[in-house]
Amino acid sequence: MSSASSISTNSLKPYSTITDVPHGLNIVINWDSSVASAPAPFIAVVEQVADFYTSALQPISSGPITIDVGCGEINGSRLGGSALGESETNLQQVSYYQLTHAYATYDSIVKTDLSQNFPSTQPSGKFYVSDAERQALGIITTPPTLDGYVAFRSKSNIFDYSTSGTVPSSQYDISQPSAKAGEKQWPRKTKVRKRQRSLRRR
């Protein structure tokens, strides 16, 4: 797929999902300036993935979850080595009670039994969750300005942006950069080499 045409900088306004699903998730995407040089379909595909998760996930809090998306760089730094993509998130410490209580509340709303996975006695150690997870579980009510960063490699023609058919042997499915060539499912969870920087507030 050719990447000769790039995205106009006039298109780089934040994208917000809107869901009418009960307890649905709202996602806000902020585009880094690097996205201006991304292949033309890049923004549309990322927005489609965001829309999918908006309706597929059922958090306690509707968010919004705010994500900064870049192309070839993440939070101002170049992607490492041959990584197809990277992500960064902030981790916050929570108490064991906050965590178990939040999941018990989630179970009662969404009709799941996830809280049953926790041991009856508190394990030793400290507990951390991402800003986005704290929001989704209703542990915090005032969302941070930014929940995390996601970026994809900017090498020309490395990703296939089609939502149907098979992936060419020389490309990766943009909806799942680790997908094997010749496969196509849509939407997919994005699985990339991850670099998480734990920015813990003491």
N, C-alpha and C positions, 0 to 999 in steps of 0.2 A: 504494500500500500504506500503510495507516494506521500511524502510529508512536505512537498514543495510549498504548498499554501499553508500559511500559519494563521493564528487567531489575531484578530484586530484587538489592539489594546482597549478599544471602546467596549469590548465584550467582557472585560474583567471586573464586572461588578459582582458583589457577593451573591451566591445562589442560596435560596432558602426553600426547603421542602415544606409542603403543606399536607397534613394528613387529616382525614376525617374518620380514621379508625380509632375506636375507643382505646385510650391509653397508648396511642401511637407516639412515635418518636419524631421530633423535628430536628433537622440537621441544617446548619448554616455552613456553607463553604466559602472561605476567603481564598482568592486566587493570588499566588505570588506573581510578581512581575515576570518571572521566568516562564510562566504559562503562555505569555504572548508569543513565544517562539515555538510552542508545541504544535504538533500536527493538528489540522483543522478539526478532526472528530474528538479530540481529547476532552474538551469541556463537556460535550454532550454525553459521552460515555460515563464520565465521572458523575455527572448529574443523574444519569439513569441508575447507577449503583446506589447513590444516596436515596433516590426515590424508592428503590426496592427495600432497603433497610428501614425506611420510614414506615412502611406498611407491614413489614415482616416482624419487627421487634415490638414488644409491648411492655414498655417500662412503666414504673409507677409515676415518674415525672416525665412530662413531654419534652423536657429540655428547655431551650435548644442546646444541642451539642455542636460546638463550633470547631471546625477543622481547617487548618491552613494547608492548602495543596500547592505543591511545587512541581516543576519539571526539570530534572537534572540537578536540583539542589533541594536541601531540606533545612528550613530555618536559617538560610543564608550560607550553608555549608554544602560543598559538592557531595554527591552520593559516593559512597566508598566502593572502591574496586570495581567488580563486575556486577554489583547488586542491581537487580531489576527494579527494586523499590525499597524504601525504608519508611519507618514511622518513629515518632517520638511522642511520649506522653508524660504528663505530670502525675506522680503518685502521692497520695495523701494518706497519712496514718489515721486509722479508725479503731474504735474499740471493738472487742469481740461481740459485745452486746449490740452495738450499732449495726454490725454486719448481719448477725443472726436475726435481729428484729426486722431489719429491712427485707431480708429474704422471706421471712414469715409473712410480712405484709404483702409482699409480691405474690406469694402463693395464694393468699386469700382473694386477691384481686384477679389474677390471671388463671387461677385454678391449676396450679402446678404443685409439685412437692419438692422443690429444690432445697428448701430449708432442712429436709430430712438428711441431706448429705453432710451436715455439720455434726461433729462429735458432741455428745451430751455434756462433756466437761471441756472447759476451755484449754486448748493447747498452749504450750509455752511460746513465747516470742511475740513479735509485733505484727500487726496486720495493716496492709496497704492496699488501696484500690485506686484506680485512675480517677481523674476528675470526671470523666464522662460516665464511669460506672457509678460514682457517688451521686451524680445527677439522676441517672436512670433509676436508681434504687431509692431516690427521695431522701438520701442522707443529708444532702445540702439543698437548700431552697434558693440560694442566690448563686446563679451560675458564674464561673470565672469568665474573663474576657475571651480566653482561648483554651480549648481542651487538649489540643495536640496537633501534630504535624504529620502529613503524608506526602510522599514524593515518588515519582516514577522516573526511570532512566530516560534521558533525552536523545539517545542514539537514534539516528534516522532508520526508519523501517524495521525497528526491532519488535514493535507491537502490531497485532492485528486488531482493528477496531470494529470489525463486523460483528453483528449480534446473531448471525446464523451461519450455517455451513461449517467447513472444517478450517483449522488454522494452518496456514502454509508452513512447510517444514522449517523455513528459515526465521519464523516469527513466533512470538508468544501471545497468548490471549490476554488482552489488556485487563479483562475482568478477573484474571487469575494468572499473574505472570509466571507461576511455576507449572502451569498446565503443559502437558506434552503436546507437541505438534500433532495435528490430525484429530484433535478432540475439540468439541465445542458444546458448552452448556451455558445457559444464560438465564438469570444472572448467576455469577459464582462469587463465593467469598474470595477476596483478594488475599493470596498467600505470597508474601515476599520475604526476602531476607530482612530481618527486623533489627533495627538499632534503637533500643529504648534507653533514653536517658532518664533516670529516676531523679526527678527534681523534688526532693523531699523537704517539706517545710518542718522545721524543728519547733 
